[in-house]
């Protein structure tokens, strides 16, 4: 239904890596930096002074890119294949030093259990073969879902190539829950195995013997130390995270925006009154956060979907288009229709 308040943060460096990769990809497409960061909190000098961007900013960057990329799945996979292990922050450094494939899989499972990621990863044995499955954690627009899923497969390809080094990969099959999309043939070529679509889940099926392969920079002690460091940071950051951030993340993870204050308080294990007091200490009200999240989601829908303004207004919880338009102008400084047109006009 909606996300746990215990999974709000990511390993240090991961948000920075996502931000840098998204911006560089957009620049390579010939886009203006201002169009890529439009509507987000990411500054124009981000590549000169990068930092860990939050989930909302990352979604906005993705939405902006998808305005100019008609094939979200293909774009996501090609972007993912451009990643380096270092772009995954300390989590990537732990994978880099892992004892073998099995150790790397354990590191990944522990990471996904304690940190925020758009998708969750699960390892299973199916007919004697190892199967990695991806599940979307929060409801997103179809184009963004395709982009993020394909990006994960691209990143997985990068990690697998590093882990195996000179050892030949034995991948048996890949499945996607989508219908056939442009870019799936590229996935098949990259992993050297057939791709199926319209499956129940997204998965990669491979030879379990890959779990015993030792990566070139293997150092188990180093991997354990790095993992211990970022897991400690994740726990500390979650405890110190502002209630505004916690509430925002819970609201974002609820696709239809129907969650109310009592439900959020329940997720945070407190009463509504206590939640109100915490928000007052941060000089913000429940109503302000809800409106901010609704309008940020509206920006994303205007950027990454062809839905009408009337549909978007209803989807983000406004009773009428006029009420939505007034709130949007006050929040963004322009009408929804102008916001949707403006970057496209610049691109022409």
C-alpha positions as CSV (number, residue, x, y, z in Angstrom):
1,X,0.0,0.0,0.0
2,X,2.5,2.6,1.1
3,X,6.2,2.5,2.0
4,X,7.7,1.9,5.4
5,X,9.3,4.8,7.1
6,X,12.3,2.6,7.8
7,X,13.4,2.7,4.1
8,X,13.9,6.4,3.4
9,X,17.6,6.5,2.7
10,X,20.3,5.2,0.4
11,X,23.9,4.4,0.7
12,X,26.2,7.4,0.6
13,X,27.2,8.3,-3.0
14,X,24.3,6.4,-4.7
15,X,22.1,9.5,-5.1
16,X,25.1,11.4,-6.4
17,X,25.8,8.6,-8.9
18,X,22.3,8.5,-10.2
19,X,22.2,12.3,-10.5
20,X,25.5,12.5,-12.4
21,X,24.6,9.7,-14.8
22,X,21.2,11.2,-15.6
23,X,22.6,14.6,-16.2
24,X,25.5,13.3,-18.4
25,X,23.1,11.1,-20.4
26,X,20.8,14.1,-21.0
27,X,23.7,16.3,-22.1
28,X,24.9,13.5,-24.5
29,X,21.4,13.6,-26.0
30,X,22.0,17.3,-26.8
31,X,19.7,18.6,-24.1
32,X,20.3,21.9,-22.3
33,X,21.2,21.5,-18.6
34,X,18.4,23.8,-17.6
35,X,15.8,21.5,-19.3
36,X,17.2,18.4,-17.6
37,X,17.0,19.9,-14.0
38,X,13.8,21.8,-14.7
39,X,11.4,21.7,-11.8
40,X,13.8,19.8,-9.5
41,X,16.1,21.0,-6.6
42,X,19.2,20.1,-8.6
43,X,21.3,23.2,-9.3
44,X,22.9,24.0,-12.7
45,X,26.4,23.5,-11.2
46,X,25.6,20.0,-9.9
47,X,28.2,18.3,-12.1
48,X,30.9,20.7,-10.6
49,X,29.7,20.1,-7.0
50,X,27.8,16.8,-7.0
51,X,26.0,15.6,-3.9
52,X,23.4,12.9,-3.0
53,X,20.1,13.9,-4.6
54,X,16.8,12.7,-3.0
55,X,14.3,10.4,-4.6
56,X,11.9,13.2,-5.6
57,X,14.7,15.1,-7.5
58,X,15.8,11.9,-9.2
59,X,12.2,11.2,-10.4
60,X,11.9,14.8,-11.7
61,X,15.2,14.4,-13.7
62,X,13.9,11.1,-15.2
63,X,10.6,12.7,-16.1
64,X,12.4,15.6,-17.8
65,X,14.6,13.2,-19.8
66,X,11.5,11.2,-20.9
67,X,10.1,14.3,-22.5
68,X,12.8,13.9,-25.2
69,X,13.2,10.1,-25.3
70,X,10.2,8.4,-26.9
71,X,11.5,4.9,-26.0
72,X,11.9,4.9,-22.2
73,X,12.9,1.2,-21.9
74,X,15.6,1.6,-24.4
75,X,16.9,4.8,-22.9
76,X,16.9,3.3,-19.4
77,X,18.9,0.2,-20.5
78,X,21.5,2.2,-22.4
79,X,21.8,4.6,-19.4
80,X,22.3,1.7,-17.0
81,X,25.0,0.2,-19.2
82,X,26.9,3.4,-18.9
83,X,27.2,3.2,-15.1
84,X,30.4,2.3,-13.3
85,X,30.5,0.4,-10.0
86,X,31.6,3.7,-8.3
87,X,28.3,5.3,-9.3
88,X,26.6,3.0,-6.8
89,X,28.4,4.7,-3.9
90,X,29.5,2.8,-0.9
91,X,27.1,0.0,-1.8
92,X,29.0,-0.4,-5.1
93,X,32.3,-0.4,-3.3
94,X,31.2,-3.3,-1.1
95,X,30.2,-5.3,-4.2
96,X,33.5,-4.4,-5.7
97,X,35.4,-6.0,-2.8
98,X,33.0,-9.0,-2.2
99,X,34.4,-12.5,-1.7
100,X,32.4,-14.0,-4.6
101,X,29.1,-13.8,-6.3
102,X,27.2,-15.4,-3.4
103,X,28.7,-12.8,-1.0
104,X,27.8,-10.0,-3.4
105,X,24.2,-11.3,-3.5
106,X,24.0,-11.3,0.3
107,X,25.3,-7.7,0.4
108,X,22.7,-6.7,-2.2
109,X,19.9,-8.4,-0.3
110,X,20.9,-6.7,3.0
111,X,21.1,-3.4,1.2
112,X,17.6,-3.7,-0.3
113,X,16.2,-4.7,3.0
114,X,17.5,-1.5,4.8
115,X,17.6,1.2,2.1
116,X,15.3,2.8,-0.3
117,X,15.3,1.7,-4.0
118,X,12.6,2.0,-6.6
119,X,12.8,-1.7,-7.1
120,X,13.3,-4.6,-4.8
121,X,15.5,-7.6,-5.7
122,X,14.8,-11.2,-4.7
123,X,17.0,-14.3,-5.4
124,X,15.3,-17.6,-6.0
125,X,16.2,-21.1,-7.3
126,X,13.9,-22.1,-10.2
127,X,14.3,-25.5,-11.8
128,X,17.8,-25.7,-10.4
129,X,18.8,-22.3,-11.9
130,X,19.4,-19.0,-10.0
131,X,16.7,-16.4,-10.7
132,X,17.0,-12.7,-9.8
133,X,13.6,-11.0,-9.7
134,X,12.8,-7.3,-9.6
135,X,9.6,-5.9,-8.1
136,X,8.6,-2.3,-8.2
137,X,8.3,-0.9,-4.6
138,X,6.2,2.1,-5.4
139,X,3.6,2.8,-8.1
140,X,4.9,4.9,-10.9
141,X,3.9,6.0,-14.4
142,X,4.4,3.2,-17.0
143,X,7.1,5.1,-18.9
144,X,9.1,5.7,-15.7
145,X,8.6,2.1,-14.6
146,X,10.0,0.9,-17.9
147,X,12.9,3.3,-17.7
148,X,13.8,2.4,-14.1
149,X,13.5,-1.3,-14.6
150,X,15.6,-1.3,-17.8
151,X,18.2,0.9,-16.0
152,X,18.4,-1.7,-13.3
153,X,19.0,-4.4,-15.9
154,X,21.7,-2.3,-17.4
155,X,23.4,-1.8,-14.1
156,X,23.1,-5.5,-13.4
157,X,24.9,-6.1,-16.7
158,X,27.7,-3.8,-15.6
159,X,28.0,-5.5,-12.2
160,X,27.9,-9.0,-13.7
161,X,30.7,-8.2,-16.2
162,X,32.9,-6.9,-13.4
163,X,32.1,-9.8,-11.1
164,X,32.8,-12.4,-13.8
165,X,35.9,-10.6,-15.2
166,X,37.2,-13.0,-17.8
167,X,34.8,-15.8,-17.0
168,X,32.1,-16.4,-19.6
169,X,28.6,-15.5,-18.4
170,X,26.0,-18.3,-18.5
171,X,22.6,-16.5,-18.6
172,X,19.7,-18.6,-19.6
173,X,16.7,-16.3,-19.9
174,X,15.4,-12.8,-19.1
175,X,11.7,-12.0,-18.6
176,X,9.9,-8.7,-18.5
177,X,6.4,-8.0,-17.3
178,X,5.9,-5.5,-20.1
179,X,4.8,-6.1,-23.7
180,X,7.6,-6.1,-26.3
181,X,9.4,-2.8,-26.2
182,X,12.2,-1.2,-28.2
183,X,15.4,-2.0,-26.5
184,X,14.6,-5.6,-25.4
185,X,16.7,-6.9,-28.3
186,X,19.6,-4.9,-27.0
187,X,19.1,-6.6,-23.6
188,X,19.1,-10.0,-25.3
189,X,22.4,-9.2,-27.1
190,X,24.1,-7.8,-23.9
191,X,23.2,-10.8,-21.8
192,X,23.6,-13.3,-24.6
193,X,20.2,-15.0,-23.8
194,X,16.6,-14.9,-25.0
195,X,14.2,-12.3,-23.7
196,X,10.6,-13.0,-23.0
197,X,7.9,-10.4,-22.4
198,X,4.4,-10.3,-20.9
199,X,5.8,-12.3,-18.0
200,X,4.4,-12.2,-14.4
201,X,7.6,-10.6,-13.1
202,X,10.8,-9.2,-14.4
203,X,13.7,-11.6,-13.9
204,X,17.1,-12.8,-15.0
205,X,17.8,-16.5,-14.9
206,X,21.4,-17.6,-14.8
207,X,23.8,-20.4,-13.9
208,X,24.1,-20.7,-10.1
209,X,27.8,-21.4,-10.6
210,X,28.4,-17.7,-11.1
211,X,27.9,-17.4,-7.3
212,X,31.3,-19.0,-6.7
213,X,33.2,-16.7,-9.0
214,X,35.7,-14.4,-7.3
215,X,35.8,-10.8,-8.6
216,X,39.2,-9.3,-9.5
217,X,39.4,-6.9,-6.5
218,X,38.0,-9.3,-4.0
219,X,38.8,-8.4,-0.3
220,X,36.2,-9.8,2.0
221,X,37.4,-7.8,5.1
222,X,37.2,-4.6,3.1
223,X,33.8,-5.4,1.8
224,X,32.5,-6.2,5.3
225,X,34.0,-2.9,6.6
226,X,32.4,-0.8,3.9
227,X,29.0,-2.5,4.3
228,X,29.2,-2.0,8.1
229,X,30.0,1.7,7.5
230,X,27.0,2.4,5.2
231,X,24.6,0.3,7.2
232,X,25.5,2.3,10.3
233,X,25.0,5.5,8.3
234,X,21.6,4.2,7.0
235,X,20.4,3.5,10.5
236,X,21.6,6.8,11.9
237,X,20.3,8.8,9.0
238,X,16.9,7.2,9.3
239,X,16.7,8.1,13.0
240,X,17.8,11.7,12.3
241,X,15.7,12.1,9.1
242,X,13.2,15.0,9.3
243,X,9.6,14.2,9.7
244,X,8.9,16.2,6.6
245,X,11.1,13.9,4.6
246,X,9.5,10.8,6.2
247,X,5.9,12.0,5.5
248,X,6.9,13.0,2.0
249,X,8.3,9.6,1.2
250,X,5.3,7.8,2.5
251,X,2.9,10.0,0.5
252,X,5.0,9.5,-2.7
253,X,4.9,5.8,-2.3
254,X,1.1,5.9,-2.3
255,X,0.1,5.9,-5.9
256,X,-3.5,7.3,-5.7
257,X,-2.7,10.0,-3.1
258,X,-5.6,8.7,-0.9
259,X,-3.5,8.1,2.3
260,X,-4.7,10.3,5.2
261,X,-2.9,11.7,8.2
262,X,-4.0,8.9,10.5
263,X,-2.5,6.3,8.2
264,X,0.8,8.1,8.0
265,X,0.9,8.5,11.8
266,X,0.2,4.7,12.1
267,X,3.2,4.0,9.8
268,X,5.4,6.2,11.9
269,X,4.1,4.5,15.1
270,X,2.7,7.6,16.7
271,X,-0.6,9.5,17.2
272,X,-1.8,12.2,14.8
273,X,-1.3,14.8,17.5
274,X,2.4,13.7,18.0
275,X,2.9,13.9,14.2
276,X,1.4,17.4,14.1
277,X,3.8,18.5,16.9
278,X,6.8,17.1,15.0
279,X,5.8,18.9,11.8
280,X,5.2,22.2,13.7
281,X,8.8,22.0,15.0
282,X,9.9,21.9,11.4
283,X,7.7,24.9,10.6
284,X,5.4,23.0,8.2
285,X,1.9,21.7,8.4
286,X,0.3,18.5,7.1
287,X,-1.7,20.4,4.6
288,X,1.4,22.1,3.2
289,X,3.2,18.8,2.7
290,X,0.3,17.1,1.0
291,X,-0.1,20.0,-1.4
292,X,3.7,20.0,-2.1
293,X,3.7,16.3,-2.8
294,X,0.6,16.5,-5.0
295,X,2.1,19.3,-7.1
296,X,5.5,17.6,-7.4
297,X,3.7,14.5,-8.6
298,X,1.7,16.7,-11.1
299,X,5.0,18.1,-12.4
300,X,6.2,14.5,-13.0
301,X,3.0,13.5,-14.8
302,X,3.1,16.6,-17.0
303,X,6.7,15.8,-17.9
304,X,6.5,12.0,-18.4
305,X,2.9,11.3,-19.6
306,X,0.4,12.3,-22.2
307,X,-2.5,12.4,-19.7
308,X,-4.8,15.4,-19.9
309,X,-4.6,18.1,-17.4
310,X,-8.0,17.2,-16.2
311,X,-6.9,13.6,-15.5
312,X,-3.7,14.7,-13.8
313,X,-5.7,17.1,-11.6
314,X,-8.0,14.3,-10.4
315,X,-5.1,11.8,-10.0
316,X,-3.2,14.1,-7.6
317,X,-6.2,14.8,-5.5
318,X,-7.7,18.1,-6.7
319,X,-11.5,18.5,-7.0
320,X,-11.3,20.6,-10.1
321,X,-9.0,21.7,-12.9
322,X,-9.4,25.3,-11.9
323,X,-8.3,24.5,-8.3
324,X,-5.4,22.5,-9.6
325,X,-4.3,25.3,-12.0
326,X,-4.4,28.0,-9.3
327,X,-2.3,25.8,-6.9
328,X,0.1,24.9,-9.7
329,X,0.6,28.6,-10.7
330,X,1.2,29.5,-7.1
331,X,3.7,26.7,-6.6
332,X,5.6,26.7,-9.9
333,X,5.0,30.2,-11.3
334,X,3.3,29.1,-14.5
335,X,0.2,27.2,-15.7
336,X,0.2,23.4,-16.1
337,X,-0.3,23.8,-19.9
338,X,2.7,26.2,-20.1
339,X,4.8,24.0,-17.9
340,X,4.1,21.0,-20.3
341,X,4.9,23.0,-23.4
342,X,7.9,25.1,-22.3
343,X,10.8,22.6,-22.5
344,X,9.5,21.2,-25.8
345,X,9.5,24.7,-27.2
346,X,13.1,25.2,-26.1
347,X,14.1,21.9,-27.8
348,X,12.7,22.9,-31.2
